[in-house]
Amino acid sequence: MRYRESTINFGATLHESPAVWVAPLSFRKAYSPSNRERRTYQRRSCYVLTDPAYTIDTKDLPVGALLPFDLRDPSGRLVHKAGLPITDNLLRRLRSMGVATVTVRGEMGSDSLESLPRPSFDPALIAEIHRRLDATVEVLTKTFRDLHNAAIIDITLLRNCIRSLTTHSRREAPAILSIIAHKAVGACAELAQAIAERSARLAFVSSVCGIGMGLGHESILNIGIASMLADVSHLRHADWYDERLRLRPEVTTTDGYLQHSVESAQLIAESTRVDYEIVETISQLQEIGDGSGVPLGIPSSLMLDNAKIVQIADIYLQLADPQLQDEPYFESDVLGYLIHQAGKGRFDREIVRGLIQTLSMYPVGAMVRLSDDSLAVVVQANPNNPFQPIVRTLESGGRVIDLSVSSLFIQGPAATASKPRKRISKQMLDVELWRPQVSLDQLQPN
């Protein structure tokens, strides 16, 4: 979709005649009469494309966000170029004209909607989260290099990173998770950086899960640090990773990989002065609640709660994080899968419930299909009901609906062409998806 090839309508209010801003004449001539409809507003004739329209309130255009389409006046004169940030001057100009909404008409597919400004994402918050995440990755990359070289590390820096990452988490966790999930990650120059990128994400998800469960400050710090250092032993096994610095599925069944949590714990114990609970947490991350884990096969009753939290967050990211695989599973499917696995005793039910309560079943920014078959995007989590968020429909007018008080409900998630995701089928619910090679073997037909 090229936004400049669209008709942009501005309407003052529902009861006033809208001022119509139209696409350039050269563009309108490119469409045959069968694809357009002739209308007249305020004695001005123009062609308005009859494709679906997507409306954004001007008050929802956040200062600093990049406008994804050109704004032109009725004569075709460019007012604000696509790709430039929205400014206070632009908003004041629109208000002075009585403009209350922006309606984008044209060939806008569902994949284009991800670039529209969303009121749930304060640009200042996005910039701040990106800055903190980048700073955490930088600290972790240096820490991993030091550990690889058998140097003693300062755990205080990691504690500060956890505090920084979780500052807004109590009230903004769903939005922050979406910001982190959609943050573009460039090509990593080294394995230490690739592991640091993933470890920073894991630290955030684990920490907010602990926050959602009402854990104390010190426990949350320990959970975050354990998450950051859980995969440090991977630095000794560069051959586990492919040329894109992604873990090879076949590695996950090798003896070395099945011992990597214990190896990481030993490395941390030798190189840092950390709480014993952190070391023990890391050593238990491959254990499973029903006793089928490794290396000791201990049951849930003997596992630390912190280890259970990091483990569930790790599996959630492994299956749902678009940075870790080209076509991840839908987040809601992953959470449903964890609920199913918890029912079988493999994971802790209360921790899975805490993760859902904190992050929401349908994350902010996710596209969903409603019971009336319309598409909508989640704009805000509902803290009182994580299964029924607040959504904005993608139809003309863009209705905002609180599903907790609506007769509508979510049928299921919807994918976009630019960021595809896949479903977890009923047949896959009993498969150990967190063990890539094992799950491939289990899914093979007999």
N, C-alpha and C positions, 0 to 999 in steps of 0.2 A: 504494500500500500504506500502510495506517495501522497502525503497529506495535502500537498498543494493542488492535487487534482481532486478537490472536494468542494462542495458548497458549504460555506460557513454561515450559519444563521445566528443572529443575536436577537433575543427577545427581551423586552423590558420586564413585563410581568404577564401573567396569564390573561389579564383583563385589558391590556393595552395592545395597540397595533405594533407588531414587531418591526424593527428596522432590519432589512434583509441585506446581508453582505454576501455577494455572489462570487462564484469563480470567474476567472477571466473568460471573455467571449470566445477566445480561441479554443479553450477547453470545452465550453458548452457546445460548440459546433461539432466536436468530435463524437458526440453522442447522437444517435438517431432519434427521431421523434417518438418512437415506441418506447424508448428508455427514459423519457422525461415527461414532466407534467407542467403545463403552463399555469402560472399563478400570478396574481397581482396583489401587491402590498403597498399601501400608501402611494397609489398612483404610479408605482414603479413596476414595470414588467420584467420578469426574469424567469429563467428555467431553474427548477429545483429538482434534483435527481430524486427518483422515487425509491432509491435503495434505503435500507434501514438507517435510522439516525441515532446518534449517541449524544446525549445532552450533558453538559458539565455546568454547574452553577459557577458564576464568576467568583463568588466568595470561596469556592473550593480550589481556585487556581493559586497554589502556594507561591509566595515570593521566593525566587531563587530556583524554582523548578524549570526545566527546559521545556519550552512549548513545542509539541511535536507536529505542529502544522503551521502554515503561513496564515496570517490574518490579513485580509484585504478588504478595502472599502468597496462600495458598489461600482466605482469606476475602475476597479482592478488595481488600485494603488496599494502597494505593500505597506502595511501598518506595523507589523511585527513579524520578523522572519523566524521560520522554524529553526529550532536548535538554539535560539537565544533564550536567556533566562527571563522569566516573568519578573517584572519590576513593579515597585509601588506606583511609579508614574503611569504605567500601562493600566493598572487597576483603577487609579483615580480617573483616568481618561474614560474608561468604560463606564464607571459610575456616573460621571458627569453627563454621559450620553443616555443614561437610564438603562444601560444594558445589564441584564441580570443573569442571562444564560448564554452558553456557547453550544451550538448544535453542529456536530460534524456529520455531514452527509456524504455518501460516496461509497467507494469500494473498500470499506473498512472491514477486515476480517477479524475473527476473535483473537488472532495472534497479535494484531495491532493494538489491542486494548491495553496491553501491558505497558505501553509507553505513555498512556494518558496519565496526567497528574492525578493522584489520589489524595483526598482530604485526610485519610488516615495516616499518611506519611508526611510529617512535618519535615521540610527540607533540612532544617537545622538539625533535627534528630538524625536524619539519614547521614548527613555529613559527619556528625559527631560519632555515630556508631562505626562508620567506615574508618574514621581516624583511630578510634580505640582498638578496633580489630586489627588494623595495620600495625599499630604500635605493639600489640600483643604478639602478633606473628613475628615481628622483628626481634622482640625479646626472646621468644621461644627458639627462633632459628639460632641465635647466638648461644642460648643455653644448650641446645642439642649439639652444637659444634664443640662446646666445652666438655660436655659429657662424653662425647665420642673420643675426645683427646685426654680423657681421664682427669680433667680439671675439676676442682671443687666449685660448685655453683652456689650463688646467693639466692636462697628461696624467697627472700623479701621481695625481690622484683616480681616473682610470680604471684605472690599474694596481692601486690599492688595491681597487677593486671586483672585479677579476678574481681577486685573491688571496682575497678574501672568498668569492666564489662557488665557488671550486674547493677550499676547505679540506678538505671531506669527500669530494671526488670520487673519489679513488683507490680507496676501498673501498665507497662508497655511490652510485656514479654511476647505476645503474639505478633505485634507489628515489628519488633526488633528481630525476631526469628525470621520473618519474611524478608526484612532488609538484608540480614546476613545470608540467607539462602540465595537471594538474587544478586548478591554482590559479585561482580565479575572478578574472577581470579585469573591473572595472567599466567603465562607459562613460567613454571618454577625453574630457577636456575640450578637448583641442587636438591637432593633428597631431603636434607634437613629442613628446607623451606616448605617443601610439599607436605611433610609430616606436621610442621608447625601450623600450616593453614588448616588442616583438618583438626588438629588438637585444639586450636583456638575455638573452633565451632563446637567441638565436643564439650569443652569447658563451659561454654555459655549454656548449652542445652541442659547439661547435668546440673549446673548451678541453679538455673531457674526452676528445674524440677524440684530441687531441694527447697527453694524458696516457697514454691507452691504447696509443699508438704509441711511448711511451718518450721523448718529446721533452724537451729541457731546460727549465728554469724560464723562461729569457728568451724562448725560442721560444713557449712557451705564453702568456706575457704578450702578446707581439706578435700572436699569433693572436686572443686575446680582444679586444684593442684594435681590431684591424682589423674584427672582427665587429661591435663596438659602433658603429663609425663608417662602416660600409659604405654605409648608406642615407641619409647626412646630406644628400645633394643633393636628396632627395625633398622637403625643406622648401621648396624653390624651386618645387615643382610640386604645389601643393595640389589642382589640378584632376585629378590622377591618381587621387584618392581619392573614394569615394562618401560618402554621409551617415553611414555607420557607420565611416568612416575605414578602409575596406578598399580595397586596390588594385583598380582596375577592370581586368578581364581584357583589354579591348580596347587598353589603354594599352601593353601589353607588346610590341606590334609597332611602336610609333612610333619614329621616329628619336631623339627625346629620351630615351626610356627605354633604348634600346639603347646610349646613351652615358652612362648615369647613373653607372656605376662609375668611369669616367674623370673625370666631373664631381666626384664625391665625393672622389676622390684629389687633384684640383687644389685643392679647397676645403680639405682637410686640410693639404696642403702649405703653403698660404698662411696658415693660421690657427694652426698648432701647430708645435712643435719636436719632431717624432717621428722615429723611426728610418726611414730611407729604405725599408727592407724593408716597413714597414707601409703606406706610400703605394703601393708597387709591388704589394703583395698586393691592396689594394682595387681598383686599376686592372685587375687580371686576373680579377676575380670572374665576369665574363660570358664568359670564354673557355672553350672546351670542348676536351677532350684530343685529339679527332680533327681539330681545326682548323676546326670549324664554328661556333665562337663569335664574339663581337664584343668590341671593335671591330676587333682586328687579325687575328683568325683564327689565332693562334699555336698550335702543337701542344703536347702534354703535356710534351715534352722541354724546352721553353722556359718553362714555367710554374713559378712558385715552389711548393714543397710546401705552404707556408702557405696560398696561394691555393686550392690543390686541397682542402685540409681545410675551409676556411671555405665553399667552394662546395658541397661535399657536405653539410655540416651545414645550409646554407641550403636546399637542395633537400629534405632530409629534413623540416625544419620546415614548409616551404611546402606539402608534401603531407600531412603527418601531424598538424600542430599544430591541435587543436580551437579554439584562439583565433583562427586565421586564416581558418577557413571553417566553415560550419555542419555539413557532413558530410565530414570528412576521410577519407583512406584509412587502412586498417589499418596500424599501424606495421610489422608483419612483412611485409606486401605491399610497402610502400615500400622496406624493406631488400632484399627479393628483387628488386625493380625496379632498385635501384641496382647489385646484383650483375650483373644482366643487362646493364645499360648499361655497366658496367665491362668486361664481356667483349667489348663492341663497341668498346672503346678510348676511350669518351667520358669515363670517370672512372678514377681511379687505383684499381687493385684492392687494393693494400695499405692504402690509406686507408679504403676501404669495409669491408675486413676488420677494421681497427682500430676503426671505429665499431661494428660488430656485436659485437666482442669486449668493448667497453667498456659498451655499452648493453643488450646481450642482444637476440636476435631477437624475443623476446616480452617486452615490458616489464613491470615489476612493476605489478600492478593490472589487467592485461589479462585478459579472459575468453577461454578457449580451449575447443575441443571435442576430447576425447581419442578414441583409437582404439576405445574401447568405447562411444562415443557419449555419454559423460557430459560434463557441463560442469564446468569448473574455473577457478579464478582463480590467476594467477601471484603467488606470495608472495615469491619470492626468485630472483634470477638465479643461474645456475650458472657460476662463472668459468671452469671447465674445459670447459664445453660450452654456448655461448650458445644453441644450438638446443634444448636439453633442460633447461628451468628446473625449479625446485621449485614444485609447484602444490598447492592445496587444493581438493578436490572439493566440489561444492555439494550433494551428496547428504546424507542423514541420517548424522551421524557426522563429516562433514568430514574425510576422509582426507588426510593430507599425503604427497605422493608426490614423490620425487626421480626425475624421468624419465630421468636418466642411468644409473640402475641398475634401471629398471623395464622390463617388457615393453610397457607402454603408451607411446604416443607421441601427439604433437599432430597431429590431422587438419588443423586450421586455426583461425583466430581466430573469435570469436563476438561479435556486437554486442549492445548493450543498448538498450532502448527509449528511455532518457533521453539517451543519448549515442551516436547512430547513427554508424556508419562504413561505408564502401563498399569493395568489392574492386577490385583491379587485375586485370583479366582478361588472358588470354594474348594477346589481340589488341591490348592496350594496351601491351605491353612495349616495343615499338619506337617508341611515340609520345613526343614531347617534352613530357611532363607538366609539367615545370618552366617551360614557356612557356605559360601558360593559354590565350591566344587561339590560338596555333599548334596546341596540342593539340586545341582545339575544332574547328579546321578539319580536322586530320588524322583526327579521329574521325567526321567527317561522311560519310555514305554517298555513293558516287560517283553 
